[in-house]
Amino acid sequence: MKFNKMQGAGNDFILFDGIKNSYNDYSKMAKVLCDRRYGIGGDGIMIAEPSQIADIKMVYYNSDGSMGEMCGNGIRCFSKFVYEEKLVDKKELKIETGDGIKIAYLNIENEKVIDVTIFMGNAKLNPKEIPVAIEKEVILNEKIKVLNKELLFSAVLVGVPHAVIICEDLEKIEANNFGEEIEKMSIFPNKINVNFIEVIDRSNIRIKTWERGAGRTLACGTGSCSSVFIANLLGLVEKKVNVETEGGILKIQLKANDEIFMTGMAETTFKGEIIWE
């Protein structure tokens, strides 16, 4: 079974061609292959499949075996994968995801994808869509108590549900401990991704992310988009922001009607073949 190992801002994935090959039990594949000691290692797996409504379909599973609707860093890697493996011969791709069709714009030099811009769609603030079990029209700077500490969080849906917590000093936040607790709180029926951000200035933020189904990761594309959207909504940043993740820089831009665009690199770290029984 051939695979490509890829990363986008340190968020790493295992990718498979599901057009030429067929696989069973993606959930088991994700849990086994993403193990960093006994498998290949990764934050998730992606499988390229045919689509009836777009150029290609992206199937995504988290490292814990749960299916994900979307992955921002993952979809950039996926775009590079399907182009360079010649599954799609377009520089502008329509990709079917669990969160609808996303558009990828490929920056190509010498037949290699240098970086990718993704049109992520629009953020959703309705608590019922996110979902958050709080009876309010929007969730902005809502108080929660976690590990005997009171925090303010905002909630938004950008492909997947996100909580955004603004910190004065990111280094003083125990992202792993707080993230793990917040992800599973009862007010989040489908669990939630947790982003801790520090605003550097109106064009730059820093971020640490705890991902639902994957734990602490070096970067999260949808989380970066969510964080810029919320920070802009609160009047803290402009509409064009550099996000410093622990794995690299992502460029997020809010355009007309708050349409969200994300630009970042994608890299193939190695290719291989495994025996799968």
Secondary structure, 3 states (H helix, E strand, C coil): CEEEEEEECCEEEEEEECCCCCCCCHHHHHHHHCCCCCCCCCCEEEEEECCCCCCEEEEEEECCCCEECCCHHHHHHHHHHHHHCCCCCCCEEEEEECCEEEEEEEEEECCEEEEEEEEEEECECCCCCCCCCCCCCCCCCEEEEECCEEEEEEEEECCCEEEEEECCCHHHCCHHHHHHHHHCCCCCCCCCEEEEEEEEECCEEEEEEEECCCEEECCCHHHHHHHHHHHHHCCCCCCEEEEEECCEEEEEEECHHHEEEEEEECEEEEEEECCCC
